[in-house]
Amino acid sequence: MVLSDLIGALREGSQLISNRDDDMYDRLSNRWSIGGLQVSVTLSNRWSIVTGGLQVSVTLSNRWSAGIILSIALLLTSHSYIGDPIDCFEPAEFEDQWVEYMDNICWVSNTYYVPLNQSIPDPALDLPHKQELQYYQWVPIVLTIQAFFFMIPGLFWNAVAEGSGYSIKEIVQTCKGAESLNPETRDETITYLVNNMVRFIKYRKPYKKRRMPIGKRYGKFVFLMYMVTKLLYIGNAVGQIYLLDVFLGNGYTLYGWQALKDLTKAWDWQTSPMFPRITLCSFEIRKLGQNIHRYTVQCLLSVNLFNEKAFIILWWWLVYVAAMSIFGLIVWVVTASSPYSQKAYVKKYLKIMGRRNNDEVR
């Protein structure tokens, strides 16, 4: 409730800053300053945007996404580095220690996929239907890096909030502490906070002589940095889909959608060209003298059973996060730029605070 009072008071405070001598730049800059403060205080209280009955929370990206991806990485790590991720069909003359060596060399040197209806090529040839798999050893590491990328926008916003010139964290903590106070003391607290924020915006006017007034002394810093943060969330989700397309090979951009279509057609999961379970491995063994024996063996890459499902889930999650982030940005821009929405916003909080009756609000 105190935060609602503070936001309403900030709107009234914008009138205290403006005067008749202000030009259009001053008035616009003041409105941006007040808008930026409202965004900062609201988002610092809870990183979310409420639109009607739908809550689009930034926590979806930096907390849930990081947690989901790290959980997947932990699961795949346990199978890739602790379990038995690959088993190759050994030649008859191989002894037990050779079998272990063969599995290890095939794991670290990449296997390749050739459809069962095509002939096995010469290992020295680079044929179009010979698809080398270079990703499976690095999946847990790449997923861990992805989880960190999801935390970057939140870390960026925290740094912006600390360096914006407004003590946003202290403002929110003071408001929360004032909720338990009596109405008179609470109003005094709100007045004190608003006066300090208005004073900051008012005293930054002497610094507005530059041609490109973008710094935090010009009242637009928090507003612009919030826009940058929203774009970072969108760019992170969309960019990770394309980065995975490079990491896994062409075809991941629409992989989740294609997997859903194939599932409805009773598609055989074992024939996935991106995550094949049956692969080939070619290696050489040097024996005494100059004798080099070349082998091509068939391997069961069981880790791809988990990789396949994990990256389908990850694809849909990235699409969902990107869609919700884009939706949240569009709604926020429309709401912030619509006079009707601003008027409805003020009316709503006037009713909640009981400052005016229904007739006065109209």
N, C-alpha and C positions, 0 to 999 in steps of 0.2 A: 504493500500500500504506500509506503514512504517513497519507493522508487517511482510509483505512478504520480504521486504529488510532485516529486522533483521534476519529472519530465514535463508535467503541465506547467510548473513554475518556470521552467526554462523557456517555454514558448512565450510566456508573458514577459520574461526577462529580455527577450529580443527587442521589445519595444523600448526598454530602458537604454539600450545601446544606441539606437538610431535617433537622429535629430533632423531638423529641417535642412541643415547645411550639408548633410551627407549626399554624395552623388549616387548614381545607380550602382557603381562598383561597391561603395561602402555598404549599401543595403543588401546587395546580393551576397557579399562576403560575410556579413553578419548572419544572414539566413543559413549559409553553409556552415558557419561555426556552430550555431545552435543545433542544426541537424546533425553535425558530426558528434557533438556532445551527447545528444540523445541516443544515437547509434552506439556510441562507446559505452555509456552507462547501461543501456539495455543489454548489450551483448556481454558485458563483463559480469552482469548479474547471472545471466544464463545464456550460453552460446546457442541461441535459437531464435527463429522467426515464427511467429504465430500468425497464420492466415486463415481466418474463419475457424473451422474445427481441425485444420491440418497443421501440425507442427513439423517444420522442416528444420532439423537440428544439425548444426555443424558437428556436434558430437558424433553424428553418423559417419563422418569422414575420418576425423583424427583419432577417435577412440575405438569405435566399432570396427572400422576398417583395419586399423593397426592390430587390434586383438584377433580378428578373424584370420588375417594373413599370417601373423605369428603362430597361431594355432596350427594352420596348415603346414607352415614351415617346420614346426616341431614334429608333426606327424610324419612328414616326408623324411626328415632327418633321421628319425628312429628307424625307418625302413632302409634308407640309403646307406647309412654309415654304421648302423648297429646290426641290422638284420642281413638278409641275403638278397640283394636287389637284382642279381643276375645269375643265371645258371646256363652254362653252355654244354652242348652235346659233345662229349669228348671222343676223340678217335680211339680205336681199340688198343693201340700201343701205348697210350698215355698211362703213366703211373699216378698215384694219388697226389703227389706233390706237383706234378705237371698240370693236373686238373685245377688245383688251386691257383697256380700261376696263370693258367689260361683264363680263368674267370676274372682275375685281377687285371690282366692286360687288356681284356675286352672291355672292362668297365672304364678304365682310365683313357683308353685310346680311341673311344667312340665306336659305336656299331653303326651299321647302315641297314636301310630297309629296302627290300625288293619285293614287289607283289609276288604271291605264290604262283601266279599264272605266267610269270616271266622267268627267263633263264638267269642263272647267277652269272654276273659279269666277271671279267678278270679284275682282281683287286687293283691292278695298276691303271685301269681305265676309269675315266670319269664319264660315265654314261648318264643320260638324262633321267633314267628310271632308277638310278642308284641314289637314294636319299640318305645322306649321312646325318646321324643324330648327334648333335654336339651340346645338348642342353642338360641332359639328365643328371650329370654330376654336379651342376651348379644351381639346380632349382632351389634348394633351401637357402643358399646365400642370396640369390636374386630376390626371393620372397622377403627375406629380412630387410634388404635394401628398400624394397617397395613399401614395407611397413613404415620405415623411417620417412620416406617421401610423403606419406600421408600425414605425418606430424609436422612437416615443414610449414604449411600455411598457419597452423595454430601457433607455432613458435614465432612466426613472423608477426602475427597480430599481437602477441604478448609483448614482443619487443617494441612494436609501434605504440602500444598503450603505455608502456613505461616511458617512452621518449617523446610523447606527444605534447608535453607541457601541461597536461591535465593529470592530476593524480586520480585516475579512474578507479583503481583498486580501493584506495582509501575512501573515495566518494561512496562506492557501493557498500563497503563495510560500515561506514557511518550511517548510511540509510538503514541497513539491516539492524544495526544496534538501536536506532531510534524507533523501531517498530513497537518496542515494549514500553516506550515513554508515554506520558500523558499527552493529549492533543496539543496543549499550549507549548510544551517543550519541543514536541515534534515539529510544529510549525516554525519555531525559532531555529531549529536545526536546518530545516529546508531553506529558510531565508538566508541563513549564513552561507550555505553551500552555493546557492544561486548567486549571491552577491560576489562571492569569490570568483566564480566562473565567468560572470559578466564582466568583472573587473579585468580579468585576463584578456578577454576578447577586446575590450575597449582600449587597453593599453598597447595592443599590438598594431594599432592603426599607423603610428609613425613609421613603421617598417614597410609600408605598402608602395614604395616608390619604384620598385623594380618592374621591368617589363613583363616578367613571368612570375607573378606572385604565387608560388606553389608551396613554399616552406611552411613549417608549423606556426610561424608568427603571423601568417596571413589568414588563418581561420579555416583553411580547406584541407589541412593535413590529414586529420582523422577521417574526414569524409572520403578523400581520395584513397587513403590507405585501406579503408574498409572495402572500397570497390576493388582494389588490387588483390586483397585477401580473397574476396569472392571469386575473382577470376583465377586465382591460384588453385582454389579447390576444384574448379571446373577443368582447368588445364591439367591438373595432376591426374584426375580420373581418366580424361580422354587421352592424355599423353601416355599413360601407363598401358593402355590397350595397344597403342602403336609400338611402344617399346617391346612389349611381349611378342608382337608380330615379328619384330626383328630378331628377338631372342629365340623364339620357337620355330621360326620359319614362316614364310608367306602363308596366309590363310587364317591367322588367328583373329583378324579384325572382325570377322563375322562368324567366328567359331561357335560361340554359344547358340546363336540362332540356327546355324546349320545343324548342330547336334540335336537341337529340339526337333527340327524337321525330320531328321533321320530316325529319331527315337519313335516318332509317330508312325514311321514306316517299317517298324520292327527291324531296324538296322543292326547288323552284327558289330558289336563294339570292338571285337578283335581285329577288324579290318581298318581301323582308324589309321590313316597314313601319317598323321601328326604325332600320335602316341601309339605306335605299333608295339605289340607285346612280343611278337616273333621277329627277331632281327638276325642279321649275319655279322660275323666278325672275322676279319682276315688278319693274320699275324705271322711272324716268322720266328723260327727257333734255330739258333746256330749250335751245331754239335762240333765234335772234334774236327780239327782241320778247317777247311773252307766250305764244309757242307752246310748249306742253308736250306731248311725245310719250310715250305710255305703251307699254311693251313687256312682253310675257310670253314668255319663251324657255324651251326645254327644255335642261337641263344634265346632263352626266355627272359625278357626284360620285364620282370614282374613289377618293378617300381612304376612302370607306365600305367599299370592298373590304377594306381593312386593318383599319379600325375594327371591323367585324363579327367577324372572326376573333379580333382582339385581345381584345375584350370577352367573347367566348365562353370563351376560355382563362382570362381573369381571373375570370369567374364561377365556373368550376369550381375554380380555385385558392383563391378566397376561401371557398368551401364546404368544401374540403378542410382548409384551415387552421383554420376554425372548428370543424369536426368533431373534428380531432385535438386542438385546445386544450380542447374540452369533455371529450373522452375522457381526456386527461391529468389534468385537474382532478378528475374523478370518481374515477379510479384513485388519485390521490394522497390524496384525502379518505378513501376507503375503507381504503387501506393505513395511513394515519396514525392512524385511529381504531380499527383492528382489533387487539386484543391478540395474536391469532394471527400476524398479519403482522409485528408488532413482534418477537415471539419468534423467528419464522423469520429475520428480518433479523439479529438478534444471533447466532443459531446459524450462519448463513452466514459471517459475518465471523470468528467464532471458529474455524471450520474453515479459512478462508483464512489466518488469521494463525498457525495451528498452536498456538494457546494451549491447546486441549483436544483430546483424542481423541474419537472418535465416541461412545464410551460416556458420557463426561462431558457431551457436548453434549446427549445425550438426557435 
